Amino acid sequence: MNDIKNFWHELIAEKAKFSITWRLGIAASVIFHILIWSIRETYLSSFREVIQLRPVVSLIVVTLFSELILTVLTATEISFFKRYKRACTFRKVLIVKNVFTALISLIYLISVTHFIGNALKIESLNTVKEIVNTPLTWGVFIYWLSVANVNFLMLSIHSQTGMSLFSQLGRRKYHEPFEEERVFLFIDMIGSTTIAEKIGSKKYFELLNDIYYDISFPIGYFGADVYQYVGDEVVVSWEINDGISKNKCVRLFEAIQFVINKNGDKYEERYSVRPKFKGALHAGGVTTGEVGYFRTAILHSGDVLNTSARMEKLAGELKRDLIVSGFLLQKLDKRLLKYDDLGVHQLTGKQKNIHLYEVSTSQ
């Protein structure tokens, strides 16, 4: 039961990938539908005469079938290939993906065509051998195999950039800098220097890699964007209305803590340590835009990031798990929070004082 629950949570965390898949499925279905209905000199002519479907109805049928297959492939990507590619080379992963996709696509194509052909009593579609020997079958197979590979490619791009960033780049939002309000969560491993000295740089890197993989699911589940990884520090953010909705920003930190504690035995077995994290939450206005040429990046610029970074360091000095600025606390639903007033502090390099609180959910 727990495995099913975890699998479901993983799918929710990766819901942005399904958005990519479903939009691609619609586009591919429209193109496929136009191509198929333009073919005249094949057995498809008699097929159309027997089916007697209107173009709109057949488009809906094609779209439903394509969305089903692409959704299955995306779920497989999330549940299997995401883990498989961490242990194998890109070439092996690509080969396995193509073989798997080809088998699924071919079996699906032959089964559906054979079923429809028999149901409609079309003799030219009556046997698997005749289906396989039909050029049109292989044309359809290659088309949908190509669509499946495009889907895998887009999912890989998503894994590198994040869905919100990927979709916004498609709309050219970041080509011109603009101002927005965002929530930032800075989290950092406690005692990272000591841990690195204890286990060595290679083991330390592997530890970080395992941690970042494990916490990626709660980050996706709560709809946050990973802004950057800086050594043992992770910075995630939301547009402000999304981040404060249902206290997502606070709940994400607690979900990360839960995942880290849950995997504590694994970390101790592999690296002889049980990592712990501290964090800081702040919100404010930033200027956002795309920078660079050979390797572009989306940059957030503003005092809120400097303040958040200093707050995160102060959390360690105060020995607190998560601290939040008074400005952000006022925007959260305090009825669902437990918070402790830490007073006013002057952060390093800052002239203005900031009111800080330790916070956790009341659930």
Summary of the structure (lengths in Angstrom):
residues: 363
radius of gyration: 25.7
end to end distance: 23.1
largest distance: 83.9
contacts: 1084
relative contact order: 0.09
helix: 65%
strand: 19%
